[in-house]
């Protein structure tokens, strides 16, 4: 499974190198998004679903690019 450019950018900005850490950080970020940030909200929701359905090994491989 590959990450999109946008997902890779979110992983760099919010991640700590682990799948669980990235999920936690994205959930916190998502909770403070404003109404006018719908595109980021939708992208984050999709990425969270993708991360939750990955294993840690799959995440490490995807994060390598």
Protein Blocks (a to p, Z undefined) as FASTA:
>chain_A
ZZdfklmmmmmmmmghiaklmmmmmmmmmmmpcfklmmmmmmmmmmmmmmmmpcfklmmm
mmnZZ
